[in-house]
Amino acid sequence: MQTNNIPKGTFQITLTNALQYLIMGLFYIAVTKTNALTQTDIGALSILSFLSSTIILITGLALPTALTKFASEKLGKNQTEEAASVQKTVTKTVL
């Protein structure tokens, strides 16, 4: 197992999340400055964003843990095809 990829992967995940928050913040700034949406619309958008994030969190909560367990178990046994199969199954489920 290569542990030198762990900091790189962690940094990539952190950077992705930070960019998502930055883009969302810029979107709200642009919408409020241009008066493209009313206050009611912005409130509804906030509620829909919250509900969407909550549903995604609840439905995908166990998948990363299961993927880590089963893929690492298969890779530890040098079963790369089975590990790839687990990855493909989780990816199909998420999408």
QUIRA-V287992 format. One record per helix or strand of 2 or more residues. SS is the DSSP state (alpha for helix, beta for strand). FROM is the first residue (numbers start at 1). TO is the last residue. If there is no record, write none. Layout:
{{SS;FROM;TO} {SS;FROM;TO}}
This chain:
{{alpha;3;34} {alpha;39;59} {alpha;63;76} {alpha;80;94}}
